[in-house]
């Protein structure tokens, strides 16, 4: 699992790649929490373009980061979900709290 953090005009993009599972979530949590606290963004975009697999641990990780973002007065959204990842998100109901930004290029 690799995470890239891109900051642009009070927006933080967290781009995941590889697998998001119980083995990688702890590392993602620590790094993401640090970047969110350091940058204090108004919006955090979770980018799943290069994610090959995700289990329920990833849902919990996202909800935790979402709560942190809310505490600092920010918003969150997701982009570039594959068909399989999108189905997991739909079943979990996470789109009710973290919207999916549809893009024409998808």
C-alpha distance (Angstrom), angle and dihedral (degrees) to the residues before:
residue distance angle dihedral
X1 . . .
X2 3.75 . .
X3 3.79 125.1 .
X4 3.78 123.4 -163.3
X5 3.79 119.8 -162.6
X6 3.79 119.3 -154.3
X7 3.79 122.2 -177.4
X8 3.79 122.5 -160.9
X9 3.79 127.3 162.3
X10 3.84 97.6 -28.3
X11 3.82 91.1 -41.6
X12 3.79 120.3 114.7
X13 3.80 118.7 -161.5
X14 3.78 117.1 -161.5
X15 3.79 109.0 -163.6
X16 3.78 114.4 -165.0
X17 3.79 125.5 -161.3
X18 3.77 133.4 -178.3
X19 3.79 119.8 12.1
X20 3.79 129.7 -15.2
X21 3.79 108.3 -156.6
X22 3.78 140.2 127.9
X23 3.82 90.1 -73.2
X24 3.80 94.5 57.0
X25 3.81 103.3 31.6
X26 3.81 95.5 82.1
X27 3.81 91.6 56.2
X28 3.80 91.5 45.5
X29 3.82 91.3 49.5
X30 3.80 94.2 52.0
X31 3.82 95.4 45.2
X32 3.80 94.8 42.6
X33 3.81 93.8 46.4
X34 3.79 89.5 51.4
X35 3.82 93.3 50.0
X36 3.81 93.0 45.7
X37 3.81 92.6 49.8
X38 3.80 92.7 44.1
X39 3.80 96.9 47.4
X40 3.85 101.3 30.6
X41 3.82 92.9 -153.8
X42 3.79 125.6 -163.6
X43 3.81 88.8 -142.4
X44 3.79 133.6 25.2
X45 3.79 118.4 -162.4
X46 3.80 117.2 -160.3
X47 3.82 108.1 -152.9
X48 3.82 116.2 -160.2
X49 3.81 98.4 175.2
X50 3.81 95.3 121.2
X51 3.82 99.3 34.4
X52 3.80 111.6 123.2
X53 3.83 98.5 -179.0
X54 3.78 139.0 7.7
X55 3.80 132.1 179.6
X56 3.80 132.5 -168.7
X57 3.81 91.1 -77.8
X58 3.79 86.7 71.1
X59 3.80 90.8 57.3
X60 3.80 90.6 53.8
X61 3.80 91.2 47.0
X62 3.81 91.2 52.2
X63 3.80 93.5 48.3
X64 3.79 90.3 51.4
X65 3.81 92.0 51.6
X66 3.81 90.0 45.2
X67 3.81 90.5 55.9
X68 3.80 90.2 49.4
X69 3.81 90.8 50.3
X70 3.81 91.1 50.6
X71 3.82 91.0 51.8
X72 3.80 90.0 59.9
X73 3.81 92.7 45.6
X74 3.78 97.2 -104.9
X75 3.79 137.9 130.6
X76 3.79 132.5 -129.4
X77 3.77 135.9 -152.0
X78 3.78 138.7 169.6
X79 3.80 131.3 -130.7
X80 3.79 139.8 -176.6
X81 3.79 100.4 23.7
X82 3.78 116.6 172.0
X83 3.79 119.3 -130.4
X84 3.83 91.4 -99.0
X85 3.81 95.3 46.5
X86 3.80 90.9 45.8
X87 3.80 90.2 53.0
X88 3.82 90.8 52.9
X89 3.80 90.0 50.3
X90 3.80 92.4 47.9
X91 3.82 92.2 50.9
X92 3.81 91.5 48.3
X93 3.81 93.3 49.6
X94 3.80 91.9 -130.2
X95 3.81 91.3 136.8
X96 3.81 86.8 72.3
X97 3.81 89.0 69.8
X98 3.81 104.9 21.5
X99 3.81 111.5 39.1
X100 3.78 124.8 -142.9
X101 3.78 113.2 -126.0
X102 3.79 106.4 -143.3
X103 3.77 114.2 -147.2
X104 3.77 128.4 -159.8
X105 3.81 91.1 -128.9
X106 3.81 93.6 61.7
